[in-house]
Amino acid sequence: MSLPTPASPTNPHFTRLGGHEAIVRLVDAFYRAMDTLPEAATIRAMHEPDLRATKGVLVKYLSEWLGGPKLYTPERGAPMLRRRHQPFAIDSAARDAWMACMKQALGEVCTDAALLAELEAAFYKVADFIRNTDDGGSTRPHPGRPREVQPDAVAAPHSSQS
């Protein structure tokens, strides 16, 4: 009688990237890019001068988000990234600056071209989701909350059945 094969993780990026140490290197490279890229000055100003605590939070978040140990939610709860970033005006320029920093960091840490492409696409989705300000400066509705986009719309009935 053979033992069942364990199911593969739903998100194997943590292992493919290189585990915890690779995430620490990624976060260090990300904030190094934020400190040095001129286009990142605005988003760098959104952070505390001392990045130690921020880096620790991002390492925990990315560990969990990439399919590794759940380090973030037990300590901080559900990520609610858009809500946590709501105090800051995140427009497409801020999103693009953030992505420039992440692309530079990924280029330093990720040696697998396929994984690099997957992560860049996934990070872009998150960065764009966090965007809360239109380029003209007006508040951008939450893309996941249709009532903010169409406040008078009637919600479809919920069904737990498939």
N, C-alpha and C positions, 0 to 999 in steps of 0.2 A: 504494500500500500504506500503510495507516495503522498507527500505533503502537498497541499495546494500551493501554487506559486503566488507570492504576494502580488497584489494589483500594483501596476505602475502608478506613480503619483500623477494626479491630474495636471500638475504644473511642474515639470522636471527642470525648469530653468535654473533653479538654485544649484542643483548638482551639475548641470551642464556648464554653468558659469565658473564653477570652482568652489562652491560652498561659502562658508562664512568669511574666510579670509579674502576671497575675491570680492565679496560685497563690501567689506571694509575698504579695500583698495579702490573700488568703484566710487564709494562715497567720498573718500579722500580726494580722488581725481576730480570728481564733480565739483566739490567746493574749491579746489585749487583753480579749476577753470573759471568758476564764478568770481574768484578774486582777481583773475588776470585778463579775462576777455572784456574789452571795452563795452561791448553790447550788453554785458551782464551787470553793469553798474547799478541799474535800476532795481533789478531783482536782488542783488547783493545787499542793497540798502534796506530791503524788507526783513533782513535777518539781524540778529544780535551781532555785535562785533566779535564776541567769542563764540565760535561755532561748535565747541565740544559737545554741548547738550544736543544741539540740532543734529549733528552728525550721528550721535547715538540713537536718536529717534529714527532717523532715516535708515540706519543699518537695521534696526528692528523691523521697521515697516517693509523694507525691501526683502529681508529674509523671508517674511511671511508671504508677501506678494509674489515672490518668485518660487514659492513652493517649498520653502525650508521650514525650520522650526517656527512655531507661533510665538513670537517674541513681542509683538506689538499689541494685539488685542487683549491679552490678559492684563497688560499694564495700563493701556490707554483707551480700551474699548474699540468700538467700530471706527474705522478710519475716518469716515465722513470728510473726505479730503476737500470737497468744495466748501463745506461749512467752515472747516478749520482755516481755509485761506480767504474767507469772506472779508476779513478786515482790510485786505489788500486789493488794490485795483489790478486785476490780472487781465490784460488785453492780449491781442495776438502778438504784439511786440514782446511782452513779458513771456508768453508761451514760447515764442521762437528763441528768445535768449536762454530760457531754461533748457530747451531742446539742444541748443548749441553746446551748452555746458555738458549735458548728458551724452551727446554724441561724442564729444571729445573724450569724456571719461570712459565711455564704452570702447572707444578706439584704443585706449591705453590698456584696458583690462581684458576685453573679450577677444580671443584669438579665433573663434569659430565664426566664419562669415555668415552662415545660415542663422546661427543664434543671434549674432549682431543685428541682422535684418529684422528678425522676430522681435527683439527687444526694442529696437528703435521704433517699430510700428506700435508696439504696446505702450511704450512711454509716451508717444505722441498722442494716443487716445486719452491717456490720463491727463496729460498737460492741457489738451484741448477741453476736456471735461471740466477742469478747474477754472477755465477762463470765465470770468464773471462780469467783464466789462467789454462793451463793444468798442471798436476803434474810435468812434465819435465821443466816447466817454459815458454813454448811458449804460445803465445796469442791464446786463444780459440775463435773461431768464434761465433758470436751471433747466438744462436739456432733458433731465429725467423726470420733471414734474410738469405734465401737460397742463395742469390747472393754472400754472403761472404763465403759460403761453396762451392758453384759451380759458380764461377764468370762468366763462359762462357755460362751458361745455359740460355735458352730463357724462359722468364716468360710466364706462361699460360695466355691466354686472360682473361680479367676481364669481368664479367657479373653481372649486378645487378639483373638479373632475377633468380628466384629459379629453 
